[in-house]
Amino acid sequence: MPDPERIGRWGYRTFHRAADGVTAVDLAAAAARDALDRDGLAVSDVDLLVLAHSEMPDYPHWDSSTALARALKMRDTQTLLLNEGCASGVTGLALVAGVLATQPEIQTVLFTAVNRVSEFHRNRMTVNNAVHSDGAVAAVLRRGHERNRWLATEQLIDSDLCDWFRTDYGGAVEPVPPEGWSAATAPPGHERVQAHFQKDPQRLREFGGQAIDRSIAVIDGACHRAGVSRDEVTHYIYINDPDGIADVAPLLNLPLSRTNQEIARRHGHMGAADQLTALGELLEAGAVEPGDLVALTGISIGMRWYCSLVRA
C-alpha cells in the first residue's frame, strides 16, 4: 500500500493472512471442528449448520454452506448460508432464532462465520479504514440454553450507500477486469465515499456523526425489543475497528476495557467473524461474567448498522 504508516495510525498491531491454498471453507471447517470438540459433540448431534461468509466465495454458483457440511462429513444436515457482509455473523443470530421458532425439531445449531480475503479481487489494506484479516469462528447454539442467550436484533440500512466498498469486477455485470487492472493498485475504497460527498469536509463530518447516531440507534432498538434499557449494557463489541470502538463506547458510558478494542488491535477486521471471536475471548478471560448484557454491533456493506444483544 502507498502509506503503510496509516495502518499504525488506525491502531492495529497485527493481522492474519491465511496460507496460500487455504480456502474459506477450510478455515470454517477448522473452527467448526474446534467448537464441536470443545462441547464434546459429534457431527451427528448438529441439526442445522449455518455459515456466515463475508468475502468473495471460493467459487461462483456454489453453496459454501453445503461445501462446509461436506468437509465436516454431514451428508444430509440442513444448512443455511448468510452473506450480508460482515453483518451476517451478528444478524444471523436472529435468523437462527426464526428457524428455531418454525422448526421445533431443531435443538442444536452449529453457527460458523468466516472471512477469507481474495487478494485478486481487492487489497486487504485499502478496502476501508480497517486491515482485513482472514479468520473463522464457530459456536454451538442450543435451544433453551441457560447461558449466553440471544435476546434481540435490530438493523438499519441506508440503501443510497449500497455501492460503497463493492468489488467492481468478477460479478455478472463486469466479470472480467480491464487490461492492466490489479487489486494491488486499484483505488482504495474510501475514494468512493469521498466522491459521494464530493470531497466536502463538512458533509463528511456530518455523515460521521450520523453513523455514530445510527450505531446508538440500533442498540436502543435492540434494547427495546428485549425489554431492557441501554444503561444495562455492560459490554460493547463492535467490528474490529479500534477507532470506531473509541468513538461509541463513551456514549454508552463504558470504559474501553469493556470493549473489544485490544482484541481488534491484535486480530484486524475478520469480517463476519469479529464479534463472536471477541465474545468468546472475553468469556474465556472472565471479562464477561454470567448475567452481563453484551451488545454485538457494527457497520457493514449495505450500508447496514446492526446490533444483537446477548445475555451472558
HELIX and SHEET records of a PDB file:
HELIX    1   1 GLU A    5  TRP A   10  1                                   6    
HELIX    2   2 ALA A   24  ASP A   39  1                                  16    
HELIX    3   3 VAL A   43  ASP A   45  5                                   3    
HELIX    4   4 SER A   64  ALA A   71  1                                   8    
HELIX    5   5 GLY A   85  ALA A   87  5                                   3    
HELIX    6   6 SER A   88  THR A  102  1                                  15    
HELIX    7   7 SER A  159  LEU A  161  5                                   3    
HELIX    8   8 HIS A  190  HIS A  196  1                                   7    
HELIX    9   9 PRO A  201  ALA A  226  1                                  26    
HELIX   10  10 ARG A  230  GLU A  232  5                                   3    
HELIX   11  11 PRO A  242  VAL A  248  1                                   7    
HELIX   12  12 ALA A  249  LEU A  252  5                                   4    
HELIX   13  13 LEU A  256  ARG A  258  5                                   3    
HELIX   14  14 GLN A  261  HIS A  267  1                                   7    
HELIX   15  15 GLY A  271  ALA A  273  5                                   3    
HELIX   16  16 ASP A  274  GLU A  284  1                                  11    
SHEET    1   A 4 GLN A  78  LEU A  82  0                                        
SHEET    2   A 4 LEU A  48  HIS A  53  1                                        
SHEET    3   A 4 THR A 108  ASN A 115  1                                        
SHEET    4   A 4 GLY A 135  ARG A 142 -1                                        
SHEET    1   B 4 ARG A 149  ILE A 157  0                                        
SHEET    2   B 4 ARG A 304  ARG A 311 -1                                        
SHEET    3   B 4 LEU A 293  SER A 300 -1                                        
SHEET    4   B 4 HIS A 235  ILE A 237  1                                        
END                                                                             
